[in-house]
Amino acid sequence: MTPDEPTTPASPSTPTSTPAKGEPAKTGNIPRADVDFGNVATEVNTKWGSIMPVITLLWKSQPTFAGEVLLYNTTVTERKTTGGSRKPLNQQLNTLHNEIDTRTENVKGYLEEKYGKTDSVAYYAVFGIVKQNDVYKLPQDRNERITALQLMTDGCTTEGFITQTYGTTYWAAVKTNYEAFVNAIGATDSKITGKVSTKNTLKKEIKKTLNALINVLKGNYPDTWKQELRVWGFQKEKY
């Protein structure tokens, strides 16, 4: 390079969409939260269907979009309802779980009375009692605990702990209740997983449509598109 050749200035770094540290993140036209997303999609669908049917997309009709929005909102509601029903089930299961740990000590006491403190430990396995963190109790894993509860019930019968307060009758009832709670929670979790999968699929498709409509509105209203977006329901202050 000759002395008279101008020096090319360094290119500025390309800005990214990530806000600088300390700066608040910008709110997009489409909300992220499930409920807010559904509300905006509903308003957009209403505007598109009843007020501005002249706006069209070659690959998505307004009636199809309406069906997707309705199913999305229904799925979100069902997901929340199902998730809410899981909490009391889980609380009841945890309470029973702790009760089992407490009453296992009673059975260990029965064995100690019958066989002595040292020899009684040899019978723990017959009752499903295993050593965990230096403590003998039923397994923590829920499915393993169900199996252990059957062993506990059978063990009480075999060793003659039938009429004791925490003998055969008690453990048979506990096993039935515990298994019912575990199965109910498992079914709830499966339902939640299905709802979340459906919701996410619909949300992706609806978002694609919303973005397309935003671009169409920008093209049709080059000077007033921001105001038009608000008319269609894209009101950032709400989310």
C-alpha positions in Angstrom: 0.0 0.0 0.0 1.4 3.4 -1.0 1.6 6.4 1.5 -1.2 8.2 -0.5 -3.6 5.1 -0.4 -6.4 5.7 2.0 -6.7 3.3 4.9 -10.0 1.4 5.0 -11.7 1.9 8.3 -12.5 -1.2 10.3 -16.1 -2.4 9.8 -18.3 -2.0 12.9 -19.4 -5.2 14.5 -22.8 -6.4 13.5 -25.4 -5.6 16.1 -27.2 -8.5 17.6 -30.7 -8.9 18.9 -29.4 -9.5 22.4 -29.8 -6.3 24.6 -26.7 -4.9 26.3 -26.3 -5.8 29.9 -28.6 -3.7 32.0 -30.9 -2.8 29.2 -34.4 -4.2 29.2 -35.3 -6.7 26.5 -37.6 -5.3 23.8 -41.1 -6.7 23.7 -41.9 -8.2 20.3 -45.2 -7.9 18.4 -46.0 -11.5 19.4 -46.0 -12.4 23.1 -44.2 -15.5 24.4 -46.4 -16.3 27.4 -49.0 -19.0 26.5 -52.1 -17.1 27.7 -51.0 -13.7 26.2 -50.2 -15.5 23.0 -53.7 -17.0 22.9 -55.4 -13.7 23.6 -53.5 -11.9 20.8 -54.2 -14.8 18.4 -57.9 -14.6 19.3 -58.1 -10.8 18.7 -56.3 -11.2 15.4 -58.6 -14.0 14.3 -61.7 -11.8 15.2 -60.3 -8.9 13.2 -59.4 -11.0 10.3 -62.7 -12.9 10.1 -65.3 -10.2 10.8 -63.7 -6.9 9.8 -60.9 -7.5 7.3 -61.6 -10.6 5.3 -60.0 -8.9 2.3 -56.6 -9.6 3.9 -55.6 -13.1 2.6 -52.7 -15.6 2.8 -52.4 -18.1 -0.1 -51.3 -20.9 2.3 -53.6 -20.3 5.3 -57.3 -19.5 5.3 -59.0 -17.5 8.1 -61.4 -20.4 9.0 -58.4 -22.8 9.3 -56.6 -20.2 11.5 -59.7 -19.8 13.6 -59.8 -23.6 14.3 -56.1 -23.6 15.3 -56.6 -20.7 17.7 -59.7 -22.3 19.3 -57.8 -25.6 19.7 -54.8 -23.9 21.1 -56.7 -22.0 23.8 -58.7 -25.1 24.7 -55.4 -27.0 25.1 -53.8 -24.4 27.2 -56.8 -24.3 29.5 -56.9 -28.1 29.8 -53.1 -28.2 30.4 -53.5 -25.8 33.4 -56.5 -27.7 34.7 -54.7 -31.0 34.5 -51.5 -29.5 36.1 -53.6 -28.1 38.9 -55.1 -31.5 39.7 -51.7 -33.0 40.0 -50.6 -30.9 43.0 -53.1 -32.3 45.6 -52.5 -35.8 44.3 -48.8 -35.3 44.8 -49.3 -33.8 48.3 -51.4 -36.8 49.4 -48.9 -39.2 48.0 -46.0 -37.5 49.8 -48.0 -37.6 53.1 -48.6 -41.3 52.7 -45.0 -41.8 51.7 -43.9 -40.3 55.0 -46.5 -42.3 56.9 -45.1 -45.5 55.4 -41.6 -44.6 56.6 -42.9 -44.0 60.1 -45.0 -47.2 60.3 -42.1 -49.3 58.9 -40.4 -48.6 62.3 -43.3 -50.2 64.0 -42.8 -53.4 62.0 -39.1 -53.3 62.7 -40.2 -53.2 66.4 -42.4 -56.2 66.0 -39.5 -58.1 64.5 -37.1 -57.0 67.3 -39.6 -58.3 69.9 -39.8 -61.6 68.1 -36.2 -62.2 67.1 -34.1 -59.8 69.1 -32.4 -56.6 68.0 -29.5 -58.3 66.2 -31.2 -61.2 64.5 -34.3 -59.2 63.4 -32.3 -57.3 60.8 -31.9 -60.6 58.8 -35.7 -60.6 58.3 -35.9 -57.0 56.9 -35.6 -58.1 53.3 -38.6 -60.4 53.6 -40.6 -57.3 54.4 -39.1 -55.3 51.5 -37.0 -53.2 53.9 -33.7 -52.2 52.4 -30.7 -50.1 53.6 -30.6 -46.6 52.2 -28.1 -44.0 53.5 -27.4 -46.1 56.6 -31.2 -46.3 57.4 -33.4 -49.4 56.9 -36.7 -48.5 55.2 -38.8 -49.2 52.1 -37.3 -48.1 48.8 -37.7 -44.4 47.9 -38.5 -45.1 44.2 -42.3 -45.2 43.9 -42.6 -48.2 41.7 -40.1 -50.2 43.8 -42.0 -49.1 46.9 -45.2 -50.6 45.5 -43.4 -53.9 45.2 -42.0 -53.6 48.7 -45.4 -52.8 50.1 -46.7 -56.2 48.8 -43.7 -57.8 50.5 -44.5 -56.0 53.7 -48.1 -57.2 53.6 -47.1 -60.8 52.9 -44.3 -60.7 55.4 -46.7 -59.6 58.2 -48.9 -62.5 57.4 -46.0 -65.0 57.3 -44.6 -63.8 60.6 -47.9 -63.7 62.3 -48.3 -59.9 62.5 -51.9 -60.1 61.4 -53.8 -58.6 64.3 -51.2 -55.9 65.2 -52.2 -52.3 64.6 -49.7 -52.0 61.8 -49.9 -55.6 60.6 -51.4 -57.3 57.5 -54.7 -55.3 57.3 -53.0 -52.0 57.6 -50.3 -52.6 55.0 -52.7 -54.2 52.5 -54.8 -50.9 52.6 -51.7 -48.7 52.4 -50.4 -50.7 49.3 -53.8 -50.2 47.6 -53.9 -46.5 48.3 -50.2 -45.8 47.5 -50.5 -47.7 44.1 -53.6 -45.8 43.3 -51.9 -42.4 43.9 -48.9 -43.4 41.8 -51.0 -44.6 38.9 -53.2 -41.4 39.1 -50.1 -39.2 39.0 -48.6 -41.2 36.2 -51.8 -40.8 34.1 -51.9 -37.1 34.8 -48.3 -36.7 33.8 -49.0 -38.5 30.5 -51.9 -36.3 29.8 -49.9 -33.1 30.6 -47.1 -34.3 28.2 -49.7 -34.8 25.4 -51.3 -31.4 26.0 -47.9 -29.6 26.0 -46.9 -31.3 22.8 -50.2 -30.3 21.1 -49.9 -26.8 22.5 -46.3 -26.3 21.2 -47.2 -27.6 17.7 -50.2 -25.3 17.4 -48.3 -22.3 18.8 -45.5 -22.7 16.2 -48.1 -22.8 13.4 -50.1 -19.9 14.7 -47.0 -17.8 15.2 -46.1 -18.4 11.6 -49.5 -17.1 10.5 -49.3 -14.1 12.8 -45.9 -13.1 11.4 -47.2 -13.4 7.9 -50.2 -11.2 8.7 -47.8 -8.6 10.3 -45.8 -8.5 7.1 -49.0 -8.2 5.0 -50.2 -5.3 7.2 -46.8 -3.6 6.8 -47.1 -3.9 3.1 -50.7 -2.6 2.9 -50.2 0.2 5.4 -46.7 1.5 4.8 -47.2 4.7 6.8 -49.6 3.6 9.5 -48.7 -0.1 10.0 -47.9 0.4 13.7 -51.3 1.8 14.4 -52.9 -0.9 12.3 -51.1 -3.6 14.2 -52.6 -2.2 17.4 -56.1 -2.3 15.8 -55.5 -6.0 15.0 -54.7 -6.8 18.7 -50.9 -6.5 18.7 -50.7 -4.3 21.8 -47.4 -4.7 23.5 -48.3 -2.9 26.7 -50.7 -5.8 27.5 -47.9 -8.4 27.5 
